[in-house]
Amino acid sequence: MYRFEFLSESAKANGMLVSHAFELPCVFAVKDHPFSSLFFAGELEETQNQIIRDIHTPWINFVKQGDPDPESWPLFRGDVPPVRVFDRKTSIQMMDRRQMMILWGDMRFYEG
């Protein structure tokens, strides 16, 4: 499991937070798409390349081999899984998501 928390300088300047799918420029290693250009505006080239490497490489490993990074990305197990957090410094964090799951437990999206 992963969580994308990289808040770009451009997003901050525009009053945005990290949002769903913001990692896609990094997943596909594309800097020249209009959204990518907006997303990375104001970031150092080194910062752009690092976050792209941090995300793109394990993504490709997962597609090709079924495992993003066996040495430093632990398997998902149980209620308190290790989560790879992609940010200016990528890390592994233990995130207890039980309270969040309890909140969603009463939702009935599938009922008419």
BELSUL-V807370 format. One record per helix or strand of 2 or more residues. SS is the DSSP state (hx for helix, st for strand). FROM is the first residue (numbers start at 1). LEN is the number of residues. If there is no record, write none. Layout:
# BELSUL-V807370
{{SS;FROM;LEN} {SS;FROM;LEN}}
This chain:
# BELSUL-V807370
{{st;2;3} {hx;9;5} {hx;24;4} {hx;34;7} {hx;45;21} {st;80;7} {st;91;6} {hx;98;8}}
